[in-house]
Amino acid sequence: MATKQKAAPVQLHVKTGDNVLVIAGDEKGKRGVIKSVNRSTQRVIVEGLNLVTKHNKPSAKNPQGGITKIESPIHVSNVKKVDSATA
């Protein structure tokens, strides 16, 4: 059985800490700051945007369990770098 080859990391137009505008998807028109960049999958995590609900099972670390909201990655083609002076 053939194994899947990992894509080589590519150069992206944004980096961690950049101010970006989301140009496509559910969060279209919103602005935020990039928290992290994954070059191999070409995805970025924008602070406070694209929140998804995660259900946590009770454990020794978290005996209460519960529901938390975390940021989900957005494809880099759906964000546009904006100048912080105009933001």
HELIX and SHEET records of a PDB file:
HELIX    1   1 VAL A   76  ASN A   78  5                                   3    
SHEET    1   A 5 ILE A  74  HIS A  75  0                                        
SHEET    2   A 5 ARG A  43  VAL A  46 -1                                        
SHEET    3   A 5 ARG A  31  ASN A  38 -1                                        
SHEET    4   A 5 ASN A  19  VAL A  22 -1                                        
SHEET    5   A 5 VAL A  79  LYS A  81 -1                                        
SHEET    1   B 2 LEU A  51  ASN A  56  0                                        
SHEET    2   B 2 GLY A  66  GLU A  71 -1                                        
END                                                                             
